[in-house]
Amino acid sequence: MKIAVLTACAALMSTAAVSYAQESADPSGTWLRDDGNARVRIAPCGSNICATNLWIRDTSKGEEAGDRLVMSLKPKSADTLAGTAYDAKRDRTYAITVQVSGKSLLTRGCILGGVLCKDVHWQPAP
């Protein structure tokens, strides 16, 4: 009897987890930064999500096409993912949140324990 109850509970919890994952935000796609200086593709890469620069207008800060952030994200709410982003070019890890709302993204990257943060707005690329 206990095994049947445990099995039923496990199945219910598994179904709830899959349902929550399907309802969580999905930032996949090609996006334009609000200042017009970048186009990125966000897509799954292994068990993570990668944001790859497809095009950069202003390369004065060292950004180049092909640069990639590898993000390890988990749902924080129905429209927000949170976790870390690793920038191999700079060998730096950031705390990051990605909020998907309608047809836009808001990313917030932080360093130094959240002391220094930057928000970037994104729109879908045509």
N, CA, C and O atoms as a GROMACS GRO file, in nm:
protein
  504
    1MET      N    1   0.082  -0.120   0.000
    1MET     CA    2   0.000   0.000   0.000
    1MET      C    3   0.086   0.127   0.000
    1MET      O    4   0.060   0.220  -0.075
    2LYS      N    5   0.191   0.129   0.086
    2LYS     CA    6   0.278   0.245   0.092
    2LYS      C    7   0.349   0.268  -0.041
    2LYS      O    8   0.366   0.383  -0.083
    3ILE      N    9   0.390   0.160  -0.108
    3ILE     CA   10   0.460   0.173  -0.236
    3ILE      C   11   0.368   0.236  -0.340
    3ILE      O   12   0.411   0.321  -0.417
    4ALA      N   13   0.241   0.195  -0.342
    4ALA     CA   14   0.146   0.250  -0.438
    4ALA      C   15   0.125   0.400  -0.413
    4ALA      O   16   0.117   0.478  -0.508
    5VAL      N   17   0.115   0.440  -0.287
    5VAL     CA   18   0.096   0.580  -0.253
    5VAL      C   19   0.220   0.662  -0.292
    5VAL      O   20   0.209   0.771  -0.349
    6LEU      N   21   0.340   0.607  -0.262
    6LEU     CA   22   0.463   0.676  -0.298
    6LEU      C   23   0.476   0.690  -0.449
    6LEU      O   24   0.518   0.794  -0.499
    7THR      N   25   0.440   0.585  -0.521
    7THR     CA   26   0.447   0.588  -0.667
    7THR      C   27   0.350   0.693  -0.722
    7THR      O   28   0.385   0.768  -0.814
    8ALA      N   29   0.231   0.699  -0.667
    8ALA     CA   30   0.132   0.797  -0.712
    8ALA      C   31   0.180   0.939  -0.682
    8ALA      O   32   0.164   1.028  -0.765
    9CYS      N   33   0.238   0.960  -0.564
    9CYS     CA   34   0.290   1.092  -0.528
    9CYS      C   35   0.405   1.132  -0.620
    9CYS      O   36   0.412   1.246  -0.666
   10ALA      N   37   0.494   1.037  -0.648
   10ALA     CA   38   0.607   1.066  -0.737
   10ALA      C   39   0.558   1.103  -0.877
   10ALA      O   40   0.609   1.197  -0.938
   11ALA      N   41   0.458   1.030  -0.927
   11ALA     CA   42   0.404   1.059  -1.060
   11ALA      C   43   0.338   1.197  -1.062
   11ALA      O   44   0.354   1.271  -1.159
   12LEU      N   45   0.265   1.232  -0.956
   12LEU     CA   46   0.200   1.362  -0.948
   12LEU      C   47   0.302   1.474  -0.943
   12LEU      O   48   0.287   1.575  -1.011
   13MET      N   49   0.408   1.457  -0.863
   13MET     CA   50   0.512   1.558  -0.853
   13MET      C   51   0.586   1.574  -0.986
   13MET      O   52   0.621   1.685  -1.025
   14SER      N   53   0.609   1.462  -1.055
   14SER     CA   54   0.677   1.467  -1.184
   14SER      C   55   0.592   1.541  -1.286
   14SER      O   56   0.644   1.623  -1.362
   15THR      N   57   0.463   1.514  -1.288
   15THR     CA   58   0.372   1.582  -1.380
   15THR      C   59   0.368   1.731  -1.350
   15THR      O   60   0.366   1.812  -1.443
   16ALA      N   61   0.365   1.768  -1.222
   16ALA     CA   62   0.362   1.909  -1.184
   16ALA      C   63   0.490   1.978  -1.227
   16ALA      O   64   0.486   2.092  -1.274
   17ALA      N   65   0.604   1.912  -1.212
   17ALA     CA   66   0.733   1.971  -1.252
   17ALA      C   67   0.738   1.993  -1.402
   17ALA      O   68   0.784   2.099  -1.447
   18VAL      N   69   0.692   1.896  -1.481
   18VAL     CA   70   0.691   1.911  -1.626
   18VAL      C   71   0.597   2.022  -1.667
   18VAL      O   72   0.630   2.102  -1.755
   19SER      N   73   0.480   2.030  -1.603
   19SER     CA   74   0.384   2.134  -1.633
   19SER      C   75   0.442   2.271  -1.602
   19SER      O   76   0.426   2.364  -1.682
   20TYR      N   77   0.510   2.285  -1.487
   20TYR     CA   78   0.570   2.413  -1.452
   20TYR      C   79   0.678   2.452  -1.552
   20TYR      O   80   0.688   2.567  -1.593
   21ALA      N   81   0.761   2.354  -1.591
   21ALA     CA   82   0.868   2.382  -1.687
   21ALA      C   83   0.811   2.428  -1.820
   21ALA      O   84   0.868   2.516  -1.885
   22GLN      N   85   0.698   2.369  -1.861
   22GLN     CA   86   0.639   2.408  -1.988
   22GLN      C   87   0.578   2.548  -1.981
   22GLN      O   88   0.568   2.617  -2.082
   23GLU      N   89   0.536   2.590  -1.859
   23GLU     CA   90   0.474   2.720  -1.843
   23GLU      C   91   0.577   2.830  -1.819
   23GLU      O   92   0.542   2.948  -1.825
   24SER      N   93   0.702   2.795  -1.792
   24SER     CA   94   0.802   2.896  -1.760
   24SER      C   95   0.844   2.973  -1.885
   24SER      O   96   0.817   2.932  -1.998
   25ALA      N   97   0.909   3.084  -1.862
   25ALA     CA   98   0.952   3.173  -1.969
   25ALA      C   99   1.049   3.104  -2.065
   25ALA      O  100   1.129   3.020  -2.024
   26ASP      N  101   1.039   3.138  -2.192
   26ASP     CA  102   1.131   3.084  -2.293
   26ASP      C  103   1.190   3.201  -2.372
   26ASP      O  104   1.121   3.263  -2.453
   27PRO      N  105   1.318   3.232  -2.349
   27PRO     CA  106   1.380   3.344  -2.418
   27PRO      C  107   1.436   3.310  -2.556
   27PRO      O  108   1.498   3.395  -2.620
   28SER      N  109   1.415   3.188  -2.605
   28SER     CA  110   1.472   3.145  -2.733
   28SER      C  111   1.429   3.237  -2.847
   28SER      O  112   1.314   3.281  -2.854
   29GLY      N  113   1.524   3.264  -2.936
   29GLY     CA  114   1.494   3.346  -3.052
   29GLY      C  115   1.611   3.436  -3.086
   29GLY      O  116   1.718   3.427  -3.026
   30THR      N  117   1.589   3.524  -3.183
   30THR     CA  118   1.690   3.621  -3.223
   30THR      C  119   1.639   3.758  -3.179
   30THR      O  120   1.527   3.797  -3.210
   31TRP      N  121   1.726   3.831  -3.106
   31TRP     CA  122   1.686   3.955  -3.040
   31TRP      C  123   1.778   4.071  -3.076
   31TRP      O  124   1.898   4.052  -3.100
   32LEU      N  125   1.721   4.192  -3.080
   32LEU     CA  126   1.795   4.316  -3.102
   32LEU      C  127   1.802   4.395  -2.971
   32LEU      O  128   1.700   4.416  -2.906
   33ARG      N  129   1.923   4.438  -2.934
   33ARG     CA  130   1.940   4.519  -2.814
   33ARG      C  131   1.876   4.655  -2.836
   33ARG      O  132   1.877   4.706  -2.948
   34ASP      N  133   1.821   4.714  -2.730
   34ASP     CA  134   1.746   4.840  -2.743
   34ASP      C  135   1.826   4.956  -2.798
   34ASP      O  136   1.768   5.050  -2.853
   35ASP      N  137   1.959   4.954  -2.784
   35ASP     CA  138   2.040   5.064  -2.839
   35ASP      C  139   2.076   5.041  -2.986
   35ASP      O  140   2.142   5.125  -3.047
   36GLY      N  141   2.033   4.928  -3.043
   36GLY     CA  142   2.059   4.899  -3.184
   36GLY      C  143   2.199   4.849  -3.214
   36GLY      O  144   2.234   4.834  -3.331
   37ASN      N  145   2.279   4.824  -3.111
   37ASN     CA  146   2.418   4.784  -3.133
   37ASN      C  147   2.444   4.634  -3.134
   37ASN      O  148   2.558   4.593  -3.155
   38ALA      N  149   2.343   4.552  -3.113
   38ALA     CA  150   2.369   4.408  -3.109
   38ALA      C  151   2.248   4.328  -3.153
   38ALA      O  152   2.133   4.366  -3.131
   39ARG      N  153   2.277   4.215  -3.214
   39ARG     CA  154   2.177   4.113  -3.250
   39ARG      C  155   2.232   3.982  -3.193
   39ARG      O  156   2.344   3.943  -3.223
   40VAL      N  157   2.151   3.915  -3.111
   40VAL     CA  158   2.194   3.789  -3.051
   40VAL      C  159   2.092   3.679  -3.078
   40VAL      O  160   1.973   3.705  -3.098
   41ARG      N  161   2.142   3.557  -3.077
   41ARG     CA  162   2.054   3.439  -3.087
   41ARG      C  163   2.061   3.370  -2.951
   41ARG      O  164   2.169   3.339  -2.902
   42ILE      N  165   1.945   3.347  -2.892
   42ILE     CA  166   1.936   3.274  -2.766
   42ILE      C  167   1.874   3.138  -2.798
   42ILE      O  168   1.766   3.129  -2.855
   43ALA      N  169   1.947   3.033  -2.760
   43ALA     CA  170   1.902   2.897  -2.792
   43ALA      C  171   1.962   2.798  -2.692
   43ALA      O  172   2.064   2.826  -2.629
   44PRO      N  173   1.896   2.684  -2.677
   44PRO     CA  174   1.953   2.580  -2.590
   44PRO      C  175   2.091   2.538  -2.641
   44PRO      O  176   2.115   2.533  -2.761
   45CYS      N  177   2.180   2.507  -2.548
   45CYS     CA  178   2.311   2.450  -2.581
   45CYS      C  179   2.344   2.350  -2.470
   45CYS      O  180   2.388   2.388  -2.361
   46GLY      N  181   2.322   2.224  -2.500
   46GLY     CA  182   2.336   2.121  -2.397
   46GLY      C  183   2.229   2.142  -2.292
   46GLY      O  184   2.112   2.162  -2.326
   47SER      N  185   2.266   2.138  -2.166
   47SER     CA  186   2.169   2.158  -2.058
   47SER      C  187   2.155   2.306  -2.022
   47SER      O  188   2.081   2.340  -1.929
   48ASN      N  189   2.225   2.394  -2.092
   48ASN     CA  190   2.222   2.537  -2.066
   48ASN      C  191   2.151   2.612  -2.178
   48ASN      O  192   2.095   2.551  -2.270
   49ILE      N  193   2.156   2.744  -2.169
   49ILE     CA  194   2.104   2.832  -2.274
   49ILE      C  195   2.219   2.923  -2.314
   49ILE      O  196   2.287   2.980  -2.227
   50CYS      N  197   2.243   2.939  -2.444
   50CYS     CA  198   2.352   3.024  -2.492
   50CYS      C  199   2.297   3.146  -2.563
   50CYS      O  200   2.201   3.138  -2.640
   51ALA      N  201   2.359   3.259  -2.537
   51ALA     CA  202   2.331   3.384  -2.608
   51ALA      C  203   2.455   3.413  -2.691
   51ALA      O  204   2.562   3.442  -2.636
   52THR      N  205   2.441   3.406  -2.823
   52THR     CA  206   2.555   3.423  -2.914
   52THR      C  207   2.537   3.550  -2.994
   52THR      O  208   2.434   3.571  -3.057
   53ASN      N  209   2.640   3.636  -2.992
   53ASN     CA  210   2.638   3.758  -3.073
   53ASN      C  211   2.641   3.721  -3.221
   53ASN      O  212   2.734   3.654  -3.267
   54LEU      N  213   2.539   3.763  -3.295
   54LEU     CA  214   2.537   3.743  -3.440
   54LEU      C  215   2.595   3.864  -3.512
   54LEU      O  216   2.656   3.851  -3.618
   55TRP      N  217   2.576   3.982  -3.452
   55TRP     CA  218   2.619   4.106  -3.514
   55TRP      C  219   2.639   4.210  -3.404
   55TRP      O  220   2.558   4.220  -3.313
   56ILE      N  221   2.746   4.287  -3.413
   56ILE     CA  222   2.777   4.396  -3.319
   56ILE      C  223   2.813   4.519  -3.401
   56ILE      O  224   2.901   4.513  -3.487
   57ARG      N  225   2.746   4.630  -3.376
   57ARG     CA  226   2.776   4.754  -3.447
   57ARG      C  227   2.897   4.823  -3.384
   57ARG      O  228   2.991   4.857  -3.455
   58ASP      N  229   2.896   4.844  -3.253
   58ASP     CA  230   3.004   4.916  -3.183
   58ASP      C  231   3.093   4.814  -3.113
   58ASP      O  232   3.055   4.758  -3.010
   59THR      N  233   3.210   4.791  -3.168
   59THR     CA  234   3.302   4.692  -3.111
   59THR      C  235   3.406   4.756  -3.018
   59THR      O  236   3.502   4.690  -2.979
   60SER      N  237   3.386   4.884  -2.983
   60SER     CA  238   3.486   4.955  -2.902
   60SER      C  239   3.500   4.897  -2.761
   60SER      O  240   3.604   4.916  -2.697
   61LYS      N  241   3.400   4.828  -2.711
   61LYS     CA  242   3.409   4.769  -2.577
   61LYS      C  243   3.450   4.621  -2.583
   61LYS      O  244   3.436   4.548  -2.485
   62GLY      N  245   3.502   4.578  -2.699
   62GLY     CA  246   3.553   4.442  -2.710
   62GLY      C  247   3.453   4.337  -2.751
   62GLY      O  248   3.489   4.220  -2.765
   63GLU      N  249   3.328   4.374  -2.770
   63GLU     CA  250   3.227   4.278  -2.815
   63GLU      C  251   3.248   4.246  -2.962
   63GLU      O  252   3.277   4.335  -3.042
   64GLU      N  253   3.234   4.119  -2.997
   64GLU     CA  254   3.250   4.076  -3.136
   64GLU      C  255   3.144   3.974  -3.172
   64GLU      O  256   3.088   3.907  -3.084
   65ALA      N  257   3.116   3.962  -3.299
   65ALA     CA  258   3.028   3.856  -3.347
   65ALA      C  259   3.092   3.722  -3.308
   65ALA      O  260   3.213   3.704  -3.319
   66GLY      N  261   3.010   3.630  -3.263
   66GLY     CA  262   3.058   3.499  -3.222
   66GLY      C  263   3.079   3.487  -3.072
   66GLY      O  264   3.085   3.376  -3.019
   67ASP      N  265   3.092   3.600  -3.000
   67ASP     CA  266   3.104   3.593  -2.854
   67ASP      C  267   2.978   3.527  -2.798
   67ASP      O  268   2.869   3.542  -2.852
   68ARG      N  269   2.996   3.453  -2.688
   68ARG     CA  270   2.884   3.376  -2.634
   68ARG      C  271   2.881   3.382  -2.481
   68ARG      O  272   2.984   3.376  -2.414
   69LEU      N  273   2.760   3.395  -2.428
   69LEU     CA  274   2.734   3.377  -2.286
   69LEU      C  275   2.667   3.242  -2.268
   69LEU      O  276   2.571   3.211  -2.339
   70VAL      N  277   2.716   3.163  -2.175
   70VAL     CA  278   2.653   3.034  -2.144
   70VAL      C  279   2.576   3.054  -2.014
   70VAL      O  280   2.635   3.079  -1.909
   71MET      N  281   2.444   3.043  -2.022
   71MET     CA  282   2.359   3.071  -1.907
   71MET      C  283   2.302   2.944  -1.848
   71MET      O  284   2.251   2.857  -1.918
   72SER      N  285   2.311   2.934  -1.717
   72SER     CA  286   2.248   2.827  -1.640
   72SER      C  287   2.131   2.893  -1.568
   72SER      O  288   2.150   2.964  -1.469
   73LEU      N  289   2.011   2.869  -1.617
   73LEU     CA  290   1.893   2.940  -1.567
   73LEU      C  291   1.788   2.843  -1.515
   73LEU      O  292   1.773   2.732  -1.566
   74LYS      N  293   1.716   2.888  -1.415
   74LYS     CA  294   1.602   2.814  -1.360
   74LYS      C  295   1.485   2.910  -1.349
   74LYS      O  296   1.504   3.029  -1.328
   75PRO      N  297   1.363   2.857  -1.362
   75PRO     CA  298   1.246   2.945  -1.347
   75PRO      C  299   1.241   3.009  -1.209
   75PRO      O  300   1.260   2.942  -1.107
   76LYS      N  301   1.217   3.139  -1.208
   76LYS     CA  302   1.198   3.214  -1.084
   76LYS      C  303   1.051   3.246  -1.066
   76LYS      O  304   0.999   3.248  -0.954
   77SER      N  305   0.983   3.270  -1.178
   77SER     CA  306   0.839   3.293  -1.183
   77SER      C  307   0.793   3.254  -1.323
   77SER      O  308   0.873   3.205  -1.403
   78ALA      N  309   0.667   3.276  -1.353
   78ALA     CA  310   0.614   3.237  -1.484
   78ALA      C  311   0.682   3.310  -1.598
   78ALA      O  312   0.691   3.256  -1.709
   79ASP      N  313   0.732   3.432  -1.574
   79ASP     CA  314   0.793   3.509  -1.683
   79ASP      C  315   0.941   3.539  -1.663
   79ASP      O  316   1.000   3.612  -1.742
   80THR      N  317   1.002   3.485  -1.557
   80THR     CA  318   1.140   3.519  -1.526
   80THR      C  319   1.226   3.396  -1.499
   80THR      O  320   1.185   3.304  -1.428
   81LEU      N  321   1.345   3.397  -1.557
   81LEU     CA  322   1.446   3.295  -1.531
   81LEU      C  323   1.561   3.362  -1.458
   81LEU      O  324   1.588   3.480  -1.481
   82ALA      N  325   1.628   3.289  -1.370
   82ALA     CA  326   1.740   3.347  -1.296
   82ALA      C  327   1.850   3.243  -1.281
   82ALA      O  328   1.824   3.123  -1.279
   83GLY      N  329   1.974   3.291  -1.271
   83GLY     CA  330   2.086   3.201  -1.254
   83GLY      C  331   2.217   3.273  -1.279
   83GLY      O  332   2.238   3.385  -1.232
   84THR      N  333   2.305   3.207  -1.355
   84THR     CA  334   2.436   3.264  -1.385
   84THR      C  335   2.461   3.264  -1.534
   84THR      O  336   2.403   3.186  -1.610
   85ALA      N  337   2.551   3.353  -1.576
   85ALA     CA  338   2.595   3.360  -1.715
   85ALA      C  339   2.746   3.364  -1.714
   85ALA      O  340   2.807   3.446  -1.645
   86TYR      N  341   2.808   3.276  -1.791
   86TYR     CA  342   2.953   3.271  -1.798
   86TYR      C  343   2.999   3.328  -1.931
   86TYR      O  344   2.954   3.285  -2.037
   87ASP      N  345   3.090   3.425  -1.926
   87ASP     CA  346   3.150   3.488  -2.043
   87ASP      C  347   3.293   3.435  -2.054
   87ASP      O  348   3.382   3.481  -1.983
   88ALA      N  349   3.315   3.339  -2.143
   88ALA     CA  350   3.447   3.276  -2.157
   88ALA      C  351   3.553   3.376  -2.205
   88ALA      O  352   3.669   3.365  -2.166
   89LYS      N  353   3.515   3.472  -2.288
   89LYS     CA  354   3.611   3.570  -2.339
   89LYS      C  355   3.674   3.652  -2.226
   89LYS      O  356   3.793   3.683  -2.230
   90ARG      N  357   3.594   3.685  -2.128
   90ARG     CA  358   3.642   3.765  -2.015
   90ARG      C  359   3.669   3.680  -1.890
   90ARG      O  360   3.715   3.731  -1.788
   91ASP      N  361   3.638   3.550  -1.900
   91ASP     CA  362   3.651   3.457  -1.786
   91ASP      C  363   3.580   3.515  -1.663
   91ASP      O  364   3.638   3.523  -1.554
   92ARG      N  365   3.454   3.555  -1.683
   92ARG     CA  366   3.377   3.617  -1.577
   92ARG      C  367   3.238   3.554  -1.571
   92ARG      O  368   3.178   3.524  -1.674
   93THR      N  369   3.189   3.535  -1.449
   93THR     CA  370   3.054   3.483  -1.428
   93THR      C  371   2.969   3.593  -1.366
   93THR      O  372   3.012   3.661  -1.272
   94TYR      N  373   2.850   3.610  -1.419
   94TYR     CA  374   2.756   3.712  -1.374
   94TYR      C  375   2.633   3.645  -1.315
   94TYR      O  376   2.596   3.534  -1.356
   95ALA      N  377   2.570   3.710  -1.219
   95ALA     CA  378   2.434   3.673  -1.179
   95ALA      C  379   2.344   3.734  -1.286
   95ALA      O  380   2.366   3.848  -1.327
   96ILE      N  381   2.243   3.660  -1.331
   96ILE     CA  382   2.158   3.712  -1.439
   96ILE      C  383   2.012   3.675  -1.415
   96ILE      O  384   1.980   3.568  -1.364
   97THR      N  385   1.925   3.767  -1.453
   97THR     CA  386   1.782   3.737  -1.463
   97THR      C  387   1.739   3.773  -1.604
   97THR      O  388   1.786   3.870  -1.662
   98VAL      N  389   1.648   3.693  -1.657
   98VAL     CA  390   1.592   3.715  -1.790
   98VAL      C  391   1.441   3.716  -1.775
   98VAL      O  392   1.380   3.614  -1.741
   99GLN      N  393   1.381   3.831  -1.802
   99GLN     CA  394   1.236   3.843  -1.792
   99GLN      C  395   1.178   3.849  -1.933
   99GLN      O  396   1.214   3.936  -2.012
  100VAL      N  397   1.089   3.756  -1.962
  100VAL     CA  398   1.023   3.750  -2.092
  100VAL      C  399   0.883   3.804  -2.074
  100VAL      O  400   0.803   3.748  -2.000
  101SER      N  401   0.852   3.916  -2.143
  101SER     CA  402   0.717   3.972  -2.130
  101SER      C  403   0.666   4.011  -2.268
  101SER      O  404   0.719   4.101  -2.334
  102GLY      N  405   0.564   3.940  -2.310
  102GLY     CA  406   0.509   3.966  -2.442
  102GLY      C  407   0.613   3.941  -2.549
  102GLY      O  408   0.664   3.830  -2.562
  103LYS      N  409   0.645   4.045  -2.624
  103LYS     CA  410   0.744   4.031  -2.731
  103LYS      C  411   0.870   4.109  -2.697
  103LYS      O  412   0.928   4.174  -2.784
  104SER      N  413   0.913   4.102  -2.571
  104SER     CA  414   1.036   4.169  -2.534
  104SER      C  415   1.106   4.091  -2.423
  104SER      O  416   1.047   4.007  -2.356
  105LEU      N  417   1.234   4.122  -2.408
  105LEU     CA  418   1.315   4.064  -2.300
  105LEU      C  419   1.375   4.178  -2.220
  105LEU      O  420   1.403   4.286  -2.272
  106LEU      N  421   1.394   4.152  -2.092
  106LEU     CA  422   1.472   4.240  -2.007
  106LEU      C  423   1.575   4.151  -1.940
  106LEU      O  424   1.540   4.058  -1.867
  107THR      N  425   1.702   4.180  -1.964
  107THR     CA  426   1.808   4.105  -1.897
  107THR      C  427   1.873   4.196  -1.794
  107THR      O  428   1.889   4.316  -1.816
  108ARG      N  429   1.910   4.137  -1.682
  108ARG     CA  430   1.979   4.211  -1.576
  108ARG      C  431   2.098   4.127  -1.534
  108ARG      O  432   2.083   4.019  -1.478
  109GLY      N  433   2.218   4.180  -1.561
  109GLY     CA  434   2.341   4.113  -1.524
  109GLY      C  435   2.408   4.187  -1.410
  109GLY      O  436   2.416   4.310  -1.412
  110CYS      N  437   2.456   4.112  -1.310
  110CYS     CA  438   2.518   4.175  -1.192
  110CYS      C  439   2.651   4.108  -1.158
  110CYS      O  440   2.670   3.988  -1.181
  111ILE      N  441   2.742   4.188  -1.102
  111ILE     CA  442   2.868   4.137  -1.049
  111ILE      C  443   2.886   4.194  -0.909
  111ILE      O  444   2.806   4.275  -0.863
  112LEU      N  445   2.990   4.150  -0.841
  112LEU     CA  446   3.022   4.197  -0.707
  112LEU      C  447   2.905   4.179  -0.610
  112LEU      O  448   2.872   4.269  -0.533
  113GLY      N  449   2.844   4.061  -0.615
  113GLY     CA  450   2.736   4.031  -0.523
  113GLY      C  451   2.612   4.117  -0.543
  113GLY      O  452   2.536   4.140  -0.448
  114GLY      N  453   2.591   4.164  -0.665
  114GLY     CA  454   2.474   4.245  -0.696
  114GLY      C  455   2.495   4.394  -0.675
  114GLY      O  456   2.399   4.471  -0.685
  115VAL      N  457   2.618   4.437  -0.646
  115VAL     CA  458   2.647   4.578  -0.626
  115VAL      C  459   2.644   4.654  -0.758
  115VAL      O  460   2.593   4.765  -0.765
  116LEU      N  461   2.700   4.594  -0.863
  116LEU     CA  462   2.704   4.653  -0.996
  116LEU      C  463   2.614   4.574  -1.089
  116LEU      O  464   2.640   4.457  -1.115
  117CYS      N  465   2.508   4.636  -1.138
  117CYS     CA  466   2.414   4.568  -1.226
  117CYS      C  467   2.385   4.653  -1.350
  117CYS      O  468   2.399   4.775  -1.347
  118LYS      N  469   2.345   4.586  -1.457
  118LYS     CA  470   2.308   4.656  -1.580
  118LYS      C  471   2.186   4.588  -1.640
  118LYS      O  472   2.183   4.466  -1.656
  119ASP      N  473   2.086   4.667  -1.672
  119ASP     CA  474   1.965   4.618  -1.739
  119ASP      C  475   1.977   4.646  -1.888
  119ASP      O  476   2.024   4.752  -1.929
  120VAL      N  477   1.934   4.549  -1.968
  120VAL     CA  478   1.932   4.567  -2.114
  120VAL      C  479   1.796   4.519  -2.164
  120VAL      O  480   1.751   4.410  -2.129
  121HIS      N  481   1.733   4.602  -2.245
  121HIS     CA  482   1.604   4.567  -2.307
  121HIS      C  483   1.629   4.514  -2.448
  121HIS      O  484   1.718   4.562  -2.518
  122TRP      N  485   1.550   4.415  -2.488
  122TRP     CA  486   1.565   4.349  -2.618
  122TRP      C  487   1.429   4.339  -2.686
  122TRP      O  488   1.326   4.321  -2.620
  123GLN      N  489   1.430   4.351  -2.818
  123GLN     CA  490   1.311   4.332  -2.901
  123GLN      C  491   1.337   4.221  -3.000
  123GLN      O  492   1.453   4.199  -3.038
  124PRO      N  493   1.233   4.150  -3.045
  124PRO     CA  494   1.256   4.044  -3.144
  124PRO      C  495   1.314   4.100  -3.273
  124PRO      O  496   1.273   4.206  -3.320
  125ALA      N  497   1.410   4.028  -3.329
  125ALA     CA  498   1.468   4.070  -3.457
  125ALA      C  499   1.374   4.030  -3.569
  125ALA      O  500   1.308   3.926  -3.561
  126PRO      N  501   1.365   4.112  -3.673
  126PRO     CA  502   1.277   4.078  -3.786
  126PRO      C  503   1.329   3.959  -3.863
  126PRO      O  504   1.267   3.917  -3.961
   0.00000   0.00000   0.00000
